[in-house]
């Protein structure tokens, strides 16, 4: 009976290891702070919130190196996560920076 329990525990641990070791990919332009903190190595709740605030103020990230502009994120954290970072939605401007649409005047008749 003792051996059966040990075998069962070993099987459970082996089954859970890939889940625990897997992280990303994460779209830093759409993920919320809890997702960033959960999926990225070296990013806790405070740094995740700093990413969100930077994104809201400055618009979407376009490349991994843009994360270096966020206070508290350095080269080491960037390199740990580079393979898991995604940047779709990078073409949009931040809401505060968008210019209002100006209607086009029709061409003058001759």
Phi, psi and omega in degrees: 000320181298320180293324179298318179296316181297318178296318178296316179296317178298319179294320178295316179298315180297323180290328182274339183303312180299326179292316182291328183274344185276135175216149175075186351290153183233129175274107184290349178269349181233342183290146175275174185298321181293323178293317179299314181294324182286320190264339184255134178290136177078006179246112176260189182301320182292315179291324178298317178294324177296323177296314180299313181296319177298316181297319179293323182280321189247357181093180186292153174283141181253335184210160180306321182297338177298333179294338178293344178283346179275126181301131179097354178251120181244184182304319184297313179295320179300312181294326178297331188247354188312316183290341183258003183269137175233152187226028179295153185085012183283355181275348183278148177267157176297152185303320182289337184266352182291134178277142178294146179289133176252128181293144179277136176279140177293152180298146180290141180277147179247000000 
